[in-house]
Amino acid sequence: MPYVFVDRILESVPGERAVGIKALSLGEEFFQDHFPGMPVLPGAMILEGFVQTARHCLAELEGGHDQWILDAVEHVKFNRFATPGMQIRLEVERDREEDGAVWFKGRALLEEETICQAKLAVRPRERA
């Protein structure tokens, strides 16, 4: 069974952009050890949220969510911690295609504040 981080997709323009949402609860397993006494969302989980949202964007056009895997990440910038009780908006927009990978610009927001931005590439599983 695949791991599902994104709670739901709010908007989608197939093949171009998508917006997902994640509500953070203290009950999430990753908060138990990251960090004791000061639970913060691991940055890798935000990147996973970008990947899952990008998969949704592409799945409607190109054959399913499980087909796409993370290939590369560039220019990651974290601006603020996300903690239990917050809701993160995950936005991805298709940037370009290069060597069989599809690149996206990702942005995670708490209300209107950008807490993380990155460029990431996903590629079909059979070409990885």
C-alpha positions, 0 to 999 in steps of 0.5 A: 500500500502506498504511503499517503501524505497529502490529505486531499487535492483542492485544485488540478489542471491536468498536466500543468498544476495542482494544489494539495492540502495537509493538516498536521496532527500531533498524532502523526508518527513522524512528530514523535521523534522529530524532535522530542519536546519540539515537534516539527514537520521533517523537511523530507515530508514537505518534499514528499507532499510535492511529489504526491501532488505532482503525481496527481497532476500527471496521473490524469494525463499519463497513466496513474499515480504510482507510475511517477517517482522522485528523480531530483530536487534542486534549490530547496529553501525552508523558511519556517517550521511547520508544527502540529495544528497547522495546515499546509497548502502544497502547490506544484506547477509544471516547469519543463521536461528534460531527459524524460523527467518532468520538472515542477516548481513547488511551494508550501504555504501556511496561510499566505506565508511560503515555508518551503520552495523547491524544484523537483523532477519526477520520472516514470518508474520504468525509466528510473 
